[in-house]
Each structure stands twice: as structure tokens, then as C-alpha cells.
Amino acid sequence: MDSLIAALSAGQTYRSDWNKNALPTTAQVAGQWYDLSTGAGNPMMNSIIGSSANLAHQAITETTSITAASGALGGSIAGTVFTDTTHGSGRFTVGMALSGTGVVAGTYITSLGTGTGANAGGTYNVNISQTVTSQTITGTAVAGGLPHGGDVGALNKHLLNASAFSSATTTAPAIMMLYDMLACYTITSVTTTGAQSFTGQAAWARYADGSGVRAFLVPSVVMGAGSPTVQLSYTNSASVAGRLTPAAPSLPVINTTAPVGSIAYAGTGVGKYGPFLPMMAGDAGIKSVQSINFSATMTSGVMNLVICKPLAYMPITTVGVASERDFVNMLPSMPRIYDGACLHWAMYAGAATPVNSSFMGHIDTAWA
């Protein structure tokens, strides 16, 4: 406590306010979990999800960015509107240059629209009229993440306080989960059945021993018809390889046409879990992942395996009433926030939550 008081007196503390929206195109269903990192607000949308090579390891920190390039359909840009029916809204930075055959040099995307395609978004306004014969959209995908005070080197940073609330109708009850996103594996081969091996596997930059590390699946493009079971092969935090998502009482079952941002197997009933893929009995975390196995095709879509460390849970019981947690005095857990931590929120909907409902709150950190 003396060290904490000294740190606060020395200004070694940071407050970060956040405001995130529920899914922009689909109401959230009661009893299911959702990853708010894929939505608008602060912290900004995590566009790394859905942007890496198929099944490839993508390490994530709060400053991670990658140059993303995706093929788009050719067609006519009538007036100032270009519709990309193959990629999800928000996958690229607003203001990026368009490049490719048939694109006039200096053409830029100026804003994102809502779109009506299968991806529930993907209409881009551009500042010039032209016909595109074929093209590639290029831009910078960023991890986002809630600011927490930057790197502190040899000092230890901890979460002191947090709050979460919403004033939007029927957004309570709900549970907010703060987590540190460690890595992501984009899975475009969702029509492939049987075990698919991950590539480029590397130790997590934070929590390298895997203690407390978990995994969940979230679509970045709405999933097509199909409800296969899914099984993850991983190495646990005791360095035992060949661990598998347990088949009893049931393997997780993917929700048919799971929307962007939803935890793909979350819900109630047989084969529904949330928010994390279950581990074998006795396992305390995931040190690495080896492969994933879908029992049947999902027809279309893009799935993402997110590796994370859950840090805190905030139950919201009543609309307009803040949920508050004091991690120093209520229960002296003071979760550690490592340098490079990429903090995002996930949400459990206890009631049907309207499209674009707003959630907000804050965190306080200190380091000593």
C-alpha cells in the first residue's frame, strides 16, 4: 500500500475512459457472448481480426499494425459510391489509397457506409467517379486497444479500478469482460473439414507460459449456413501437447449464420459455451495452439481464433447504474497490465440488446 501511495503521488497513474457500441447490424441475443473489439467506439475497432493470412499466427500488442491487401470485385463506381461485397465493413483505415488495375492514382476512400451485402457492410465512398476493372484494396489494419498508460519498463503496472454502465434501453442485465488480446489466427478455409494446422506458431509475447490464457472464435465476415462442431488442439500451460477440446458432454457447436462480432458457439443448450472454448479437465491455460477441426462446412464466411488473457468481469445489473470494481480493497487482486497489452471488452447479453447500443466506463492503472 505504501508503494501504491508513493506511485500515485509521483503521478505514475493513468485513467482511460471507454465507450463501445454493441453490434452495428444485428441485435445481440440474450444468453450469448459478443466481442466488442470488432465494433465501433473507443477503443477503436480491431481490424487485425480478419486481416492475417489463413491459419497464420498474428501476434498482437496495442501498437500492432499490418499492411492489409484484399482483392475486391471489379465494377462501376457510380457517382461517389463503391460497393465491395466480399469484405466486411471497417477492415481498413478510412482515408487509405485505392490501388489496382483501372484505379486512377490518388483515389482515396473518404468514409465508410453501411452496405447491404452478406458482410453487413462494405460500401465505401470515394472522391472520384470511375469504372474499376479489377482492384486490390490496400490499407493499414490496426489492433486498437484501450490505452492504459504506455510502457513502464521494469515497473509493474496494475489495474486499480474499473466501471461499466449503459443508459440504453434493455441493455441490462449484462456482463462486461476486460481481456488482453495476445494473438489472432484468421481462418478463411471454413469450408474445409478435418484438422487444419496453424502456421508460424510463436510464444505469446505476454503470459508466455500460458497460465490463464484462453481462446474464443469470432467471425469477421458473417458465417454461411452450417452448424459444425469445432475442436481445438493445443498445448497446455504445463507444456503437455495434444490436448483437445473435450467431446463430453458435447463439442462446441457453431451457430448457423453467426454474425460478425459474436462468439460463434455461445448460447444456451447442448454444444453452447461462452465465452471460451472449453479445455480438458485439469488444464489451467493454453501455451500454444496446433490445429482446429470443423466437423462440417460452414459454406462461407471468415472465422478468427482469438487468444487472450481475461483480466476482469463487470456485471451490469440495471440500466443507467454503473458497475464499479475496486481491485485494491474489495478483493486485492490488482490484475497486472503488461507492456504492450491490447485491452478490449467482450459482453454477455442478459437481455435482447438493440443494434448499436452504447456501453461506457473507465479503468484506472498505476505502476510502481
Backbone torsions as a table, in degrees:
resi	resn	phi	psi	omega
1	MET	NA	-39.1	176.6
2	ASP	-60.3	-42.3	179.2
3	SER	-63.5	-39.9	179.7
4	LEU	-64.7	-45.6	178.9
5	ILE	-61.4	-41.6	178.2
6	ALA	-63.1	-41.0	179.8
7	ALA	-64.6	-43.9	179.0
8	LEU	-64.3	-40.7	179.4
9	SER	-64.3	-30.2	-179.3
10	ALA	-86.2	1.2	179.7
11	GLY	80.8	16.3	-179.8
12	GLN	-86.7	62.2	-176.2
13	THR	-149.9	157.9	-176.5
14	TYR	-149.8	135.6	174.2
15	ARG	-111.8	133.8	180.0
16	SER	-128.7	119.3	176.3
17	ASP	-93.2	143.1	-178.6
18	TRP	-131.4	156.0	178.4
19	ASN	-153.3	112.5	-177.7
20	LYS	-124.1	149.2	176.9
21	ASN	-100.2	149.3	169.9
22	ALA	-67.1	177.9	-174.9
23	LEU	-53.4	135.4	-174.7
24	PRO	-79.0	-14.2	-173.9
25	THR	-123.5	-14.9	-175.5
26	THR	-137.5	130.8	175.4
27	ALA	-62.9	143.2	179.6
28	GLN	-82.1	134.4	-173.9
29	VAL	-89.5	135.6	178.2
30	ALA	-57.8	136.7	178.0
31	GLY	91.1	5.1	-179.2
32	GLN	-121.5	155.9	177.1
33	TRP	-99.3	150.5	-179.5
34	TYR	-139.1	143.1	177.9
35	ASP	-95.1	107.8	-176.7
36	LEU	-75.5	-6.6	178.2
37	SER	-64.6	-21.6	-178.0
38	THR	-85.8	-1.5	-177.3
39	GLY	-106.8	176.8	-177.0
40	ALA	-78.0	163.5	174.6
41	GLY	121.5	-157.7	178.5
42	ASN	-125.2	119.0	6.8
43	PRO	-66.8	154.4	-175.0
44	MET	-64.4	161.3	-179.6
45	MET	-56.3	135.0	177.3
46	ASN	-85.4	98.3	-177.5
47	SER	-89.8	0.3	171.4
48	ILE	-63.6	-37.2	177.5
49	ILE	-60.1	124.0	-179.2
50	GLY	89.8	0.0	-172.8
51	SER	-109.7	-14.7	-176.3
52	SER	-85.0	170.7	178.0
53	ALA	-65.6	154.1	-176.4
54	ASN	-56.4	124.2	174.2
55	LEU	67.5	12.0	-175.6
56	ALA	-92.4	142.4	176.4
57	HIS	-67.7	126.6	175.1
58	GLN	-125.7	103.3	177.7
59	ALA	-68.5	146.3	-175.2
60	ILE	-130.5	131.6	167.4
61	THR	-127.5	176.4	-179.5
62	GLU	-65.3	-18.4	-179.1
63	THR	-108.2	6.0	-178.6
64	THR	-62.4	133.1	171.6
65	SER	-143.7	147.1	177.6
66	ILE	-133.7	151.6	174.2
67	THR	-82.5	113.5	-176.8
68	ALA	-102.3	137.8	177.2
69	ALA	-137.8	123.9	-177.8
70	SER	-134.0	137.0	176.9
71	GLY	-68.8	141.4	178.4
72	ALA	-124.7	158.7	179.0
73	LEU	-66.3	142.8	170.3
74	GLY	-74.3	166.5	179.3
75	GLY	158.9	-171.8	-176.4
76	SER	-96.6	135.4	169.0
77	ILE	-97.2	99.6	-178.8
78	ALA	-87.2	122.5	-178.4
79	GLY	68.4	-110.0	-177.1
80	THR	-127.6	19.9	-173.9
81	VAL	-121.3	131.2	173.8
82	PHE	-121.9	129.4	-179.3
83	THR	-110.4	119.2	176.1
84	ASP	-102.4	110.1	-175.5
85	THR	-91.5	7.7	-175.6
86	THR	-112.5	-9.0	-175.3
87	HIS	-132.6	149.4	-176.0
88	GLY	-73.7	154.3	177.5
89	SER	-63.4	141.6	174.1
90	GLY	81.4	10.0	-178.3
91	ARG	-75.8	-16.5	-175.7
92	PHE	-132.1	159.4	-176.4
93	THR	-73.5	131.7	175.6
94	VAL	-60.7	135.5	-179.8
95	GLY	96.8	1.6	-178.0
96	MET	-75.2	158.9	178.2
97	ALA	-79.6	143.9	169.8
98	LEU	-90.5	141.0	178.6
99	SER	-139.6	157.2	178.2
100	GLY	133.7	171.4	-179.0
101	THR	-58.5	130.3	176.0
102	GLY	86.6	1.3	-179.8
103	VAL	-101.1	128.2	179.7
104	VAL	-70.2	134.6	179.5
105	ALA	-57.4	140.3	177.8
106	GLY	88.4	5.8	177.2
107	THR	-77.9	132.8	-177.8
108	TYR	-129.3	145.8	167.7
109	ILE	-74.5	131.1	-178.0
110	THR	-107.8	-23.4	177.6
111	SER	-163.7	162.5	178.2
112	LEU	-102.5	140.3	175.5
113	GLY	-102.7	-165.4	-177.4
114	THR	-95.9	-41.2	177.0
115	GLY	73.1	162.2	179.6
116	THR	-132.7	10.2	-177.3
117	GLY	-74.2	-178.9	-179.1
118	ALA	-62.1	-22.5	179.4
119	ASN	-85.6	4.7	178.6
120	ALA	58.2	35.0	178.7
121	GLY	154.1	154.3	179.3
122	GLY	141.6	25.1	174.6
123	THR	-100.4	122.9	-175.5
124	TYR	-116.6	133.0	174.0
125	ASN	-87.7	135.1	178.9
126	VAL	-123.2	163.6	-173.0
127	ASN	-97.3	20.1	178.5
128	ILE	-155.2	145.4	177.8
129	SER	-91.5	134.6	-179.9
130	GLN	-168.0	167.3	173.6
131	THR	-105.5	130.2	-178.1
132	VAL	-103.9	119.3	179.3
133	THR	-81.2	-39.6	172.2
134	SER	-164.8	151.1	-177.2
135	GLN	-161.4	163.4	174.0
136	THR	-120.7	130.0	174.2
137	ILE	-87.0	126.2	177.5
138	THR	-120.8	150.2	179.6
139	GLY	179.0	-176.0	-178.0
140	THR	-106.2	121.2	173.7
141	ALA	-93.4	135.8	-175.6
142	VAL	-125.5	153.1	-176.9
143	ALA	-83.7	-21.6	-177.5
144	GLY	68.2	-136.7	-179.6
145	GLY	106.3	140.4	-179.5
146	LEU	-73.0	123.7	179.1
147	PRO	-57.9	142.7	-178.0
148	HIS	-137.9	14.5	174.4
149	GLY	113.4	0.0	177.6
150	GLY	79.0	-175.7	-178.2
151	ASP	-75.1	141.6	-179.0
152	VAL	-122.9	7.4	173.5
153	GLY	62.3	-122.6	-174.8
154	ALA	-75.1	-10.7	179.4
155	LEU	-80.5	162.9	177.5
156	ASN	-107.7	125.4	178.3
157	LYS	-100.4	140.4	-177.6
158	HIS	-135.4	154.0	175.0
159	LEU	-83.5	122.2	-177.6
160	LEU	-97.3	-48.9	-176.6
161	ASN	-141.2	159.1	175.1
162	ALA	-156.5	153.4	175.0
163	SER	-141.7	158.3	177.0
164	ALA	-154.9	136.5	176.2
165	PHE	-161.0	169.2	176.2
166	SER	-148.3	143.4	176.7
167	SER	-107.4	3.1	-179.4
168	ALA	-77.9	145.5	-177.6
169	THR	-60.2	139.4	175.8
170	THR	57.4	29.2	175.7
171	THR	-93.6	1.1	176.5
172	ALA	-124.9	148.9	1.0
173	PRO	-76.0	157.6	177.6
174	ALA	-156.9	162.6	174.7
175	ILE	-127.1	128.4	175.2
176	MET	-102.4	136.1	178.1
177	MET	-121.4	122.8	174.7
178	LEU	-90.5	128.6	-178.8
179	TYR	-138.8	158.1	176.0
180	ASP	-102.1	116.1	-179.5
181	MET	-82.1	120.1	-174.4
182	LEU	-98.4	-36.8	-176.0
183	ALA	-162.2	164.0	178.6
184	CYS	-145.1	142.5	175.5
185	TYR	-124.5	108.4	176.0
186	THR	-73.7	136.0	-179.1
187	ILE	-123.4	99.4	177.1
188	THR	-89.8	-17.6	-176.9
189	SER	-87.1	57.0	-176.4
190	VAL	-80.9	-6.2	175.0
191	THR	-94.1	1.0	179.2
192	THR	-91.8	132.6	176.9
193	THR	-105.0	158.9	-177.1
194	GLY	90.6	173.3	-175.2
195	ALA	-66.4	132.4	174.9
196	GLN	-120.6	125.7	-174.4
197	SER	-85.1	139.5	173.3
198	PHE	-78.9	153.8	-179.1
199	THR	-121.0	159.0	176.2
200	GLY	67.6	23.8	-176.8
201	GLN	-56.1	131.7	178.3
202	ALA	-140.6	160.0	178.3
203	ALA	-64.5	145.9	175.6
204	TRP	-62.6	136.9	-179.9
205	ALA	-64.9	-26.7	175.0
206	ARG	-125.3	145.5	-176.9
207	TYR	58.4	49.7	-175.5
208	ALA	-60.8	-26.8	179.7
209	ASP	-78.7	-7.9	177.1
210	GLY	83.0	0.5	-177.5
211	SER	-62.8	120.6	179.2
212	GLY	77.5	2.0	-178.1
213	VAL	-80.1	135.8	-178.1
214	ARG	-129.4	175.6	-177.4
215	ALA	-138.8	145.6	172.5
216	PHE	-143.2	162.6	-179.5
217	LEU	-111.2	131.7	179.8
218	VAL	-139.9	131.7	177.1
219	PRO	-75.3	143.9	169.5
220	SER	-107.2	-12.4	168.7
221	VAL	-132.9	134.4	-175.4
222	VAL	-50.8	135.9	-176.5
223	MET	-79.0	143.4	177.0
224	GLY	-76.2	-175.9	-179.0
225	ALA	-60.7	147.3	-180.0
226	GLY	129.5	140.8	-179.1
227	SER	-137.2	65.6	-178.5
228	PRO	-73.2	163.1	166.3
229	THR	-82.8	160.8	-179.1
230	VAL	-133.9	139.9	178.6
231	GLN	-135.7	129.1	-179.8
232	LEU	-102.5	135.1	172.4
233	SER	-103.5	129.9	-173.3
234	TYR	-149.0	168.4	171.1
235	THR	-106.4	129.9	-175.3
236	ASN	-83.2	178.3	-175.1
237	SER	-70.4	-10.7	172.9
238	ALA	-92.2	10.3	178.9
239	SER	67.6	25.3	175.6
240	VAL	-91.5	117.6	-179.0
241	ALA	-85.1	171.4	175.6
242	GLY	75.7	16.6	176.9
243	ARG	-76.8	144.8	-175.2
244	LEU	-130.5	146.7	169.4
245	THR	-53.2	123.5	-174.0
246	PRO	-65.5	140.3	-178.5
247	ALA	-83.8	-11.7	179.4
248	ALA	-116.7	137.3	3.2
249	PRO	-74.5	-19.0	176.6
250	SER	-165.5	142.8	169.1
251	LEU	-66.0	151.6	176.0
252	PRO	-59.0	139.4	179.7
253	VAL	-111.9	124.0	-179.5
254	ILE	-68.5	135.6	177.4
255	ASN	-71.6	133.1	178.9
256	THR	-61.0	134.5	-178.4
257	THR	49.5	45.9	178.7
258	ALA	-59.5	129.5	-177.0
259	PRO	-77.2	163.2	175.4
260	VAL	-57.1	133.7	176.7
261	GLY	90.9	-12.2	-179.7
262	SER	-83.9	146.7	169.3
263	ILE	-72.9	117.6	-157.6
264	ALA	-64.3	-24.0	-177.0
265	TYR	-115.2	9.6	-174.9
266	ALA	-74.1	152.3	178.3
267	GLY	147.4	-163.1	178.7
268	THR	-118.9	150.7	-179.7
269	GLY	106.9	-177.5	-177.2
270	VAL	-64.1	131.8	177.5
271	GLY	80.7	9.0	179.8
272	LYS	-112.1	131.8	-177.5
273	TYR	-137.5	169.7	174.7
274	GLY	179.1	144.9	-4.5
275	PRO	-87.3	-11.7	-169.5
276	PHE	-103.5	153.7	169.1
277	LEU	-62.8	132.0	-179.1
278	PRO	-67.0	150.6	177.6
279	MET	-109.3	166.1	177.0
280	MET	-65.8	152.8	-177.4
281	ALA	-55.4	133.7	177.5
282	GLY	91.5	-13.2	-178.8
283	ASP	-77.3	139.8	-176.6
284	ALA	-112.2	4.4	179.2
285	GLY	164.6	174.1	-175.9
286	ILE	-115.5	119.6	179.5
287	LYS	-89.1	-32.3	177.1
288	SER	-162.4	163.9	177.5
289	VAL	-122.0	144.2	-176.7
290	GLN	-110.9	-43.2	-177.6
291	SER	-159.4	166.4	176.0
292	ILE	-134.4	145.9	-173.1
293	ASN	-132.3	115.9	172.9
294	PHE	-99.5	133.0	-175.2
295	SER	-76.0	-20.1	-179.0
296	ALA	-153.0	165.2	-178.9
297	THR	-71.8	148.4	173.0
298	MET	-101.4	12.1	174.0
299	THR	72.0	-50.3	-178.1
300	SER	-164.5	173.5	176.8
301	GLY	113.7	178.0	176.2
302	VAL	-133.5	123.0	179.2
303	MET	-106.2	155.0	179.8
304	ASN	-136.9	128.8	173.4
305	LEU	-91.2	116.1	-179.3
306	VAL	-103.9	129.3	176.6
307	ILE	-102.4	129.4	-173.8
308	CYS	-149.6	166.8	172.9
309	LYS	-120.1	110.0	177.3
310	PRO	-68.3	136.7	-175.1
311	LEU	-113.6	-39.3	-175.3
312	ALA	-158.2	151.7	176.6
313	TYR	-120.9	138.4	-177.8
314	MET	-129.5	101.3	177.5
315	PRO	-77.1	128.3	173.6
316	ILE	-100.8	114.9	-174.4
317	THR	-95.4	-28.6	-171.2
318	THR	-142.3	136.4	177.3
319	VAL	-58.4	130.7	177.3
320	GLY	83.9	-3.8	179.8
321	VAL	-109.7	124.9	-176.0
322	ALA	-73.6	138.5	166.9
323	SER	-90.2	128.4	-175.8
324	GLU	-128.1	141.9	178.5
325	ARG	-133.4	130.0	174.3
326	ASP	-108.2	106.8	-175.2
327	PHE	-85.2	1.0	177.6
328	VAL	-94.8	-46.3	-172.4
329	ASN	-107.3	-37.6	-177.4
330	MET	-64.8	-49.9	173.5
331	LEU	-148.6	109.1	-169.9
332	PRO	-71.7	64.0	-179.7
333	SER	-88.7	-37.6	178.6
334	MET	40.5	66.0	-178.4
335	PRO	-52.0	135.8	-178.8
336	ARG	-79.2	139.0	175.7
337	ILE	-111.0	109.3	-176.9
338	TYR	-78.4	155.1	171.8
339	ASP	-54.0	134.8	179.7
340	GLY	85.3	-1.7	-178.1
341	ALA	-55.9	134.7	178.1
342	CYS	-108.7	95.0	-171.7
343	LEU	-89.3	128.7	175.7
344	HIS	-139.0	171.0	-178.7
345	TRP	-114.9	143.4	166.8
346	ALA	-118.9	159.2	-174.5
347	MET	-137.3	136.2	170.0
348	TYR	-100.7	121.8	-179.7
349	ALA	-86.3	113.7	176.5
350	GLY	-86.2	-11.1	177.5
351	ALA	-143.9	163.0	176.0
352	ALA	-60.9	119.2	-172.8
353	THR	-106.2	120.6	-176.7
354	PRO	-61.4	155.9	177.9
355	VAL	-55.2	136.4	174.4
356	ASN	64.0	21.5	174.6
357	SER	-62.4	142.2	-173.5
358	SER	-98.9	136.2	173.5
359	PHE	-123.7	148.1	-175.8
360	MET	-151.0	170.0	179.1
361	GLY	167.1	-157.3	-179.2
362	HIS	-154.7	165.5	166.9
363	ILE	-134.1	149.8	172.0
364	ASP	-118.3	132.9	175.0
365	THR	-124.4	160.3	173.8
366	ALA	-150.6	154.6	-178.8
367	TRP	-135.8	145.2	-177.9
368	ALA	-150.6	NA	NA
